[in-house]
């Protein structure tokens, strides 16, 4: 048999390494894609049926995966729900950061944040449903979260910075609590939307009609501006 040169051996070895590297990269991409599909399917399933009513086999089917993959990647339904919650909070935090409020006049920045929060709730009803469900569970899935404290700190830092700029400019009242303001901005939009069905009956009007939504947003902005501005 002809001898194989050292050059040929090195070339063959390198080719095998390259092939293995490509295979490893492909597997990593497949795993990442599978996890994303599972999380997307889980978000919809949890939002629709809550933690108790959600079924892992339905999540697997919608994600084009199997139950074994869910347990492999996330450890089970409870852990998957925790991850979905963390991702939901991270998503709204990233969206808030993208507003770049520091580049706006303090009053305009405040109005932008109120308007954004309202629209985010309208565009992402799953977020409200997931939060409601976790409150029914007494937030047991978020107690040990290492992600949520970081997210919360980033959100508070953003509001504290906005308040400090407005106070320095002589526009905002001094001593406003950033956490309380954050809660109030969320509450004036959150309550209206989550109670839209009962509210529509009680007040005999369609809470989700375009005219009503515009009136509510204007009221929200006016409420927060009056609370914060001098």
N, C-alpha and C positions, 0 to 999 in steps of 0.2 A: 504494500500500500504506500502511496506517496506520502512523504512527511508534510505535516502542516507547519508552515512557518510561524514564528513568534508574532509577526505582524498580523497574520490571519487569525491567530488565537486571540490577540488583543481586540481585534475588530469584532470577532464573534462574541467575546465577553462583553464588550461595550454595547453591542446590539441587544444582548439579553438584558443588560441593565436598563437600557433605554426602554425596551419593551415592558419590563417590569415596572419602571417608573410611570410609563403611560397607563398601564393597567391599574396601578395604585391611585393615580390621579383620577382615572375614570371611576373607580370604585368610590373614592371620596366624593366626587361630584354626584354620583348616583345616591349616595347616602344622604348628602345635603338636600338634594331635590326631594327625596322621599320624606325626610323630616319636615320640609316646608309644606308638602302636600298634607301630611298628617296634621300639622298645626293649623293649617287653613280649614281642613275638614272638621277638626275638633272645635275650633272657634265657633263655627256655624252650628254644630251639634249641641254644644254647651249653651250657646245663646238661645237656641230654640227650645231645648228640653231641660235645661238646668243640669247640675251635676248628677242628681239622683236619677233623672230620666234619660240621660245620655247613655248611648250604648257603644261600646268599644268596637263591636263588629260592624256597626254602621259607619263609624269613623274610618275604619280600615277599608271598607268597601268604597267610600267616597274618595279616599286618598289613593285608591288603587294600590293598596299595600295589604298587609295581613296583620292579624292581631299580634303575632309573634314579634313583628318589627316594632309595634307600639310599645310592647313591654321591654324590648331590647333597648330602644332609644330613650324611653321616658320613664320606664319603671311601673307603669300602670295608669289607671284612669285618674286617680287622685293627683299623682305627680304631673300628669299631662295637663290637668286643669290648672294647677299652680303655674306651669310654664305658660299656658295661654293667658292667664291673668297678668303675669309679669310682662309678657310681650305687649299686651293691650295697654298697660301703663307706659311702657317704653315708647310705644308708637305715638301716643298723644304728647309725651314729653319731647320727642324729636320734632314733632310738628310745631310745637310751641317755640322751640329753639330756632326753627327755620324762619320765624317771624322777624327775627333780628330787631327786637324792640329798642335796643340801645341806639339804633340809628334814627329813631323817630322822636319827635317832640313828646315829652312825658304824657300830656293829655291825649294826644293822638295815639300813643302807644297803649295807654290804658283802654281806650275805646277799641283799638285793634284787638287786644286780648279778649275783651268781652265779646266782640263780634265773632272772633275765631272760636271761642269756647262754645258759643251757641251753635255755630254752623257745624262744628266737629260732632256735636251730639246728634244733630239732624242727619249728618252724613254717615255716622257710625253707630247705629242703634245697638249693635252687638256689644259695644263697650258698656253702655248703660245697663244692658241686661246681665252681662257678666258681673259687673260691680254689684248690682242688686242681689244676684245669686250668692255672691261671696259674703255679703252682709247677712243673708239668711243663714249662712254657715258660720256666722260670728267670726269671719275672717281667719278661720283656722288654717287655711292654706297659705296665708301670707305672713303668719307669725314668724316663721323661720327664714323668710326670704332675705337673701343678701343683696338682691337687685333693687327691691322697692325703696330701701332707705336712700340709696344713691339717686334714684329717680326723684324722690321727694325733695331731697336736698337741692338738686338742680332746679327744680320748679320753684322752690322757695327763694333760692338765690336770684332767680330771674325777677321775681316780684319785689324782693327787697331792693334790688338795684334800681328798678323802676321807681319805687317809692322814694328812694334816696335822691334820685335825680329830680323828681318832681318837687320834693321838699326844698332842695337846694335852689331850685329855680323860683321858689315862692309860689308855686301853683298848687301843691298838695298840702293838706293839713299835716302838721307834725305828729309823730307818735302812732301812726296807723300800723296795726299788727299785720304783717305779710301773710301769716297763716290764716287769720280770720278773713282777710280780703280774698285770698285764694278760695276759701270755702264758700264765701258769699257769691263770688262770680260763678262758681260751679252751681250753687244752689238755685240761683234765679233762673237758670236755664234747665237744670236737671229736673227740678220738681215739675215744671210746666210740661215737659216732654213725657216723663214717666207717668204722669197723671192725666195724660191727654184724653183717655177714654172716659174716665169718670168725670173729668172736668167738662168735657163736651156735653155730657148729660146734665150735670149740675147747673151749668151756666147757659144751657140751651144754645150752644153755638159750636161750630166746627173748629176745634183748637188748631187743626193742621191746615186750615184754609190759608192761602197765600197772604191775604190781608191780615188775618189774625197773627200769622208768624211775623210779619213786618211790624205790627203794633207791639208785639211782645219784645222783639229785639230792641226797638226804640225805647221801650220802657226799661229794659235791662240796662242799656247804656246810660240812660238818664239816672237810674237808681244808683249805679256804681259811681258815676261822675259826681253826683251830689254828695255821696258818702265820702269821697276822697278829696275832692277839690275844695279850696277855700270859698 
